[in-house]
């Protein structure tokens, strides 16, 4: 696990992908009395996606869940890619790389659980969050200081863009 990674070791990123729950959110599931499911997202991550888009980097979310609220959030963020209900995330990332003619080496991915592990190992810049499982954090090239849902995705975006604060 490398939270002291130098920006020179990050390959050129052409596609930036993240898991949703636990990375863009804190992983909590909130339910109202009416049965509505709520998730808390962080505005820092949203601005980060905008900065990537301005640099011409494809942006997206790959999640095992299939939720309308994920679709609404992705639309608001103007994401290029939203893949929901994905069982084999590596297969999906490989298909996206083929579709957009991008090498796995030019992909950044953030994940926190076992279903993210193969992608984190395969891409050029595989990352995790402190609230991720140990096996995933050990495989990651970079583990954020910020927790999922608290600007962790933005932290990785800043590294990719070379923004050191």
N, C-alpha and C positions, 0 to 999 in steps of 0.2 A: 504494500500500500504506500502510495507516495504523495503525501500532501506537500512535499517540498519540491515538486516537479518544476524544472526549468522550462520556460516557454519555447526554447529552441528544440526541445524534444517532442513538441506537439507537431504532428504533420499538418500539412495544409488541409483545412477542413472545408469540405464542399457540401456536406449534409450533417445537420445537427439534430439528433433524435433523443427523446427522453421517454421514460416510463411516466405514468401519471401519478398514481397513488404512492405516496412515500417519497416522491421526488418533487413534483409540482405541488403536491399537497403534503400535509403532515402524516398522511396515512390513516387519519381518523375518519370514521364514517358517522355522520351526525344524522339523526332521524327526528322528525317532528312528530307531534301527536297525530297528524294527518297521514303519516307514513312517507312524507317527503324526505328524500335523501339529500343532504347538503355536504359540500366540500369547501374547504377554505384554500384559496389560491393566493399567491403573493404577487403584488404589482411589480416588484423588482424583476421577476422572471418575465413578465409580459413586456416590459421595456427592453429586456435583453433580447427577446425574440425579434423585436422591431430592429434593434441594432444589427442582428445577424442578417435579417432580410435586406437591410440597406447595403450590406456588403455582398449581396447576391448568393448567400448561403441558404440552401433549402432547409426548412425547419419543420419538425413534426413530432407527433406523439404516437407511441405504439403501446397499447395497453391490452391486458387480458380481459378487462371488463368491457361491457357494451352498455354505455349509459348516455342518455340524451344530454345530461349536464356536461359531459365531456365534449360532446359535439358542439354545444353552445359556446363553451369556453374556447375551443379550438377555432370556431368561426370568429369570435371576438378578437382572438390573437392573430387572425389572418394566417393560420398555419397552411403550409403547402400540403402536409400529410397528416392524416388522422387514420390510424388503423386500429380498430377496436375488435375485441373478441379474439385476439391473436393467441393461439396456443404455442406455436413455435416461432418465437421472436427472431431467431437467427435466420430462419428460412424467409421470413418477411423482409428483414433488412437486406438479405441477398437479392430478393426480388426487386426491392426498391433501387438497389445499386445497379442492377441490370437495366431497369426502366430508365434511370437517369444517367446511365453510363458513368458511374462513379465507383471507384475502387473502395473496398472495405477499409483500406488504409486511410482514406480521406473522409471517414465518418467519425463523429464524436457521438457517444451514447452515454446516458446516465441511467442507472438502474439500482435497485435496492434489494432484490430478492432472487431466489433460485432460478426463476424463469428469465432473468436478465443475464445470468452468468455467461452463457455461451456467446452472447452478443458482446459483452464487455471484454471477453478474451479475444474476440475476432476482429474488432474494429481498431482503427488507428489510435483513438483516444477514448478508452473505456473508463468511465468514472462511476463513483458511488457516493453515498451520503453517510454521515455518521450513524444514522438510524437504520442503515442497511444491515443485512446479516453478515456475519464475520467472513464467510467464504467469498462473498461478493466483494467485500472491502479488500480482502487480500489479493484478489484477482485484478482489482482496479489499478489503473496507472495513477489515478488521482482520487483522493477522498476529500470532499469539501469540508470546510470548517463549519459552514452553515448547515442546518438540518433541512431536510425536505420540507417544503412549504414555508420556509423562512428565507428564501432567496438563494438556495443551493444551486439551482439551475443557472441563475444569473452569475454566480461565482464562477462556474465553469465557462459560461459565455465570455466573461471578462478575461479569463485565461486564454481562451481561443482567440479572442480579438487582440490580445496583448495589452489589455488595460490593467495596469498594476496600480492599485490605490494605496 
